[in-house]
Amino acid sequence: RLGSIVQFTSILALEISGFVPLKVRFLGNKRLGAEAPIGYLDGQKEDMPLITAVAKTFDEPCEERARELAILGAVWTLGSDKRGKQKWQRVRPNDEVLPMNTPLRVYLHPKRFPACFVGDWESRLLKADSAYVIIDKPAMLPCQADNSNNMECVPSCAARALGKTLGGSKKQQSTLYLCHRLDTCTEGCLVLAKNPKARAQFSSWLVKKKVQKEYLCLSGSRVKQGRFTHWMADGDLRVYNEFFGPGPRLLRSTRPAVGGHSEVALAGIEWKEGVLEV
């Protein structure tokens, strides 16, 4: 534990230069918490203007609010992907009609990130070339879009603020691709790609360990220095484990004794060593 941490800064070093009747349901989302209920609309028997359909998920219909949620990226529809598999898809800005019998999901109180309104994006542009953009990510702005908010994340904000500065086609100005991630609370160097090919190239550099990250931590109190060892229970992120949920998970500061009698030890879980040097 590093005491009262108030800020992290990241530095990148690169080694390389039957349908049911119309229904509206409200559910609490476990990940977002009770303050972010979700409204569902399904079973509509005819095509409907999208904004009108979104407004029907409110206690008191309001098309202005519905339009705001659609622009923010808080509205999803259930459709089929290229392989015919049903999948929830975020509504696109130019979608105007909700086809009949198309389920609709609306995050009624989306997560908001005021850090997106920083006014110094130009000064946060550290470097840009034909393939990559490196920016100084502001703290408290997520790298990836939240399910309830597609606009207030680093790629979207940077593209809107820096599009004309970066040049290129209108599509290139409006789209930047995330190459790696920093925690929402972390500020510092973040690499964005201008196209999918460049993003794939950067991913290969990560795999080959040609990219190094260095974090600087600002603490509110003196930090105990030394080498600290923790043990992580290995696991697959796609599989739920009855002992610790989807793995891997950092569980304890001491490794369970081999052949011990605890339930976790008896489950034959593999442990990985994690070392923190302060």
C-alpha positions in Angstrom: 0.0 0.0 0.0 1.4 3.4 -1.0 -0.5 5.5 1.6 -2.7 8.4 0.4 -2.1 8.5 -3.3 -3.5 11.5 -5.0 -2.2 11.3 -8.5 -0.3 9.0 -10.9 1.6 10.1 -14.0 2.6 7.7 -16.8 5.7 8.0 -19.0 6.2 5.9 -22.1 9.6 4.9 -23.4 9.7 3.4 -26.9 12.6 1.3 -27.9 11.5 1.7 -31.6 11.7 5.4 -33.3 -43.7 -14.4 -30.8 -43.5 -10.9 -29.6 -44.8 -9.5 -26.4 -46.9 -6.3 -25.9 -45.0 -3.0 -25.6 -43.1 -3.1 -22.3 -40.9 -0.7 -20.4 -38.6 -2.1 -17.7 -36.3 -0.5 -15.2 -33.3 -2.4 -13.8 -30.5 -1.5 -11.5 -27.1 -2.1 -13.2 -24.7 -4.0 -10.8 -21.6 -2.5 -12.3 -22.8 1.1 -12.5 -24.7 1.0 -9.2 -28.2 1.9 -8.2 -27.8 5.5 -9.3 -27.6 4.4 -13.0 -30.9 2.5 -13.8 -31.5 1.1 -17.2 -34.7 1.5 -19.1 -35.7 -1.3 -21.6 -38.3 -1.0 -24.4 -39.4 -3.9 -26.5 -42.4 -5.4 -28.3 -43.3 -2.2 -30.3 -45.5 -3.3 -33.2 -44.4 -0.7 -35.7 -41.4 1.4 -36.7 -40.9 4.3 -34.4 -38.8 7.4 -34.4 -35.7 6.6 -32.3 -36.0 9.7 -30.1 -39.6 9.0 -29.4 -38.8 5.4 -28.4 -36.0 6.5 -26.1 -38.4 9.0 -24.5 -40.8 6.2 -23.7 -38.3 4.8 -21.2 -38.6 7.9 -19.0 -41.1 8.3 -16.2 -42.1 11.5 -18.0 -41.3 11.5 -21.7 -38.9 14.2 -22.8 -37.5 14.1 -26.4 -34.9 16.7 -25.7 -33.4 14.5 -22.9 -33.8 11.5 -25.2 -31.8 13.3 -27.9 -29.0 14.1 -25.4 -28.7 10.5 -24.3 -28.6 9.3 -27.9 -25.8 11.7 -28.7 -23.9 10.8 -25.5 -24.0 7.1 -26.5 -26.3 5.9 -23.7 -28.7 4.2 -26.1 -28.3 0.6 -27.4 -30.4 -1.7 -29.6 -30.3 -5.5 -29.9 -29.4 -6.5 -33.4 -27.5 -9.1 -35.3 -23.8 -9.0 -36.2 -22.2 -10.1 -39.5 -22.4 -13.8 -38.3 -26.1 -13.5 -37.4 -25.5 -13.6 -33.7 -27.6 -11.3 -31.6 -25.6 -8.5 -29.9 -26.3 -5.2 -28.2 -25.0 -2.4 -30.4 -24.7 1.3 -29.5 -27.0 3.6 -31.5 -25.1 5.6 -34.2 -25.5 9.4 -34.4 -27.3 9.1 -37.8 -29.8 6.5 -36.7 -33.3 8.0 -36.8 -35.8 5.0 -36.8 -36.2 2.1 -34.3 -37.5 -0.9 -36.4 -40.5 -2.7 -35.1 -39.8 -5.4 -32.5 -36.3 -4.1 -31.9 -35.3 -4.2 -28.1 -34.0 -0.9 -26.9 -31.7 -0.3 -23.8 -31.2 3.2 -22.4 -28.9 4.2 -19.6 -31.1 6.8 -17.9 -28.4 8.4 -15.8 -25.1 7.9 -17.6 -21.7 8.2 -16.0 -20.3 11.7 -16.6 -16.6 12.7 -16.7 -16.1 16.5 -16.3 -12.4 16.1 -17.1 -13.4 15.9 -20.7 -14.0 19.7 -20.7 -10.3 20.5 -20.1 -9.5 23.5 -22.4 -5.9 22.8 -23.0 -6.0 19.9 -25.5 -3.7 21.7 -27.9 -1.0 21.9 -25.2 -1.6 18.3 -24.3 -0.6 17.2 -27.8 3.0 15.9 -27.3 3.7 14.5 -30.8 1.8 13.5 -34.0 2.9 11.9 -37.2 1.2 10.1 -40.1 0.4 7.1 -37.9 0.3 8.1 -34.2 -0.8 10.8 -31.8 0.8 11.0 -28.3 -1.1 13.1 -25.8 -0.8 14.0 -22.2 -4.0 12.3 -20.9 -5.8 14.3 -18.2 -6.6 12.6 -14.9 -10.1 11.3 -14.2 -10.9 10.8 -17.9 -11.3 7.2 -19.0 -9.4 5.7 -21.9 -12.3 3.5 -23.0 -15.9 4.5 -23.4 -18.3 3.5 -20.7 -21.4 1.6 -21.7 -23.5 4.7 -20.8 -21.2 7.3 -22.3 -19.3 7.1 -25.6 -18.4 10.8 -25.9 -16.5 11.5 -22.7 -13.4 9.3 -23.1 -9.9 10.1 -24.4 -10.1 9.0 -28.0 -13.4 10.8 -28.6 -12.4 14.0 -26.8 -9.0 14.2 -28.4 -10.4 13.6 -31.9 -13.0 16.4 -31.4 -10.5 18.8 -30.0 -7.5 18.1 -32.2 -9.1 16.8 -35.5 -8.4 19.9 -37.6 -4.9 20.2 -36.1 -4.1 16.6 -37.0 -5.3 17.0 -40.5 -6.4 14.2 -42.9 -9.8 13.3 -44.1 -13.0 14.1 -42.2 -13.2 10.5 -41.1 -9.6 10.5 -39.9 -10.1 13.7 -38.0 -13.1 12.2 -36.1 -11.6 8.8 -35.2 -8.6 7.9 -33.1 -7.8 4.4 -32.0 -6.6 3.4 -28.5 -3.3 1.6 -28.5 -3.0 0.9 -24.7 -4.7 2.0 -21.5 -4.1 4.0 -18.4 -6.4 4.0 -15.4 -9.0 6.7 -15.3 -7.3 8.5 -12.3 -3.9 8.4 -14.1 -2.5 11.2 -16.2 0.4 11.1 -18.6 1.6 9.8 -22.0 -1.0 8.0 -24.0 -0.6 6.7 -27.6 -3.5 6.8 -30.0 -3.4 5.5 -33.6 -4.8 7.2 -36.7 -5.8 3.9 -38.3 -6.3 0.2 -37.4 -3.1 -0.8 -39.1 -1.0 1.5 -36.9 -2.9 0.2 -33.8 -2.1 -3.4 -34.8 1.6 -2.5 -35.2 1.7 -0.9 -31.7 0.1 -4.0 -30.3 2.9 -6.1 -31.8 5.4 -3.8 -30.1 3.7 -4.4 -26.8 3.8 -8.2 -27.3 7.5 -8.0 -28.2 8.2 -5.8 -25.1 9.5 -2.9 -27.1 7.4 -0.5 -25.0 8.2 0.4 -21.4 6.0 2.2 -19.0 7.2 4.2 -16.1 4.8 5.5 -13.4 5.5 8.4 -11.1 3.4 8.4 -7.9 2.6 11.5 -5.8 1.8 10.5 -2.3 0.1 12.5 0.5 2.4 11.0 3.1 5.8 9.3 3.3 5.9 5.9 1.7 7.6 2.9 3.1 10.4 1.9 0.8 11.5 -1.6 -0.1 10.6 -4.6 -2.1 7.0 -6.0 -1.5 5.8 -9.4 -2.7 2.2 -10.4 -3.3 0.6 -13.5 -4.7 -1.9 -13.5 -7.5 -4.2 -16.4 -8.1 -4.0 -17.1 -11.8 -7.1 -17.5 -13.8 -9.0 -16.8 -17.1 -10.8 -13.4 -17.3 -13.5 -15.1 -19.3 -14.2 -17.8 -16.7 -15.8 -17.2 -13.3 -14.0 -19.0 -10.4 -16.1 -19.9 -7.4 -13.4 -18.7 -5.0 -12.4 -15.3 -6.4 -14.6 -14.6 -9.5 -13.0 -14.0 -12.9 -9.2 -14.2 -12.6 -6.5 -13.3 -12.2 -7.0 -11.8 -8.8 -4.6 -10.4 -6.2 -5.5 -12.3 -3.1 -2.8 -12.3 -0.4 0.7 -11.2 0.7 1.8 -14.7 1.5 1.7 -17.8 -0.7 -0.5 -20.6 0.6 1.5 -23.6 1.7 1.7 -26.4 -0.8 -0.6 -29.2 0.4 -2.4 -26.9 2.8 -5.9 -27.6 3.9 -7.6 -24.3 2.9 -10.3 -24.5 0.3 -8.3 -22.4 -2.1 -5.1 -24.5 -1.7 -7.2 -27.7 -2.2 -8.6 -26.3 -5.4 -5.2 -26.6 -7.1 -5.0 -22.9 -8.0 -1.8 -21.7 -9.5 -0.1 -18.7 -7.9 1.9 -16.0 -9.6 4.4 -13.8 -7.8 3.9 -10.1 -8.1 6.7 -7.8 -6.9 6.4 -4.1 -6.2 9.6 -2.1 -5.6 9.3 1.3 -3.9 
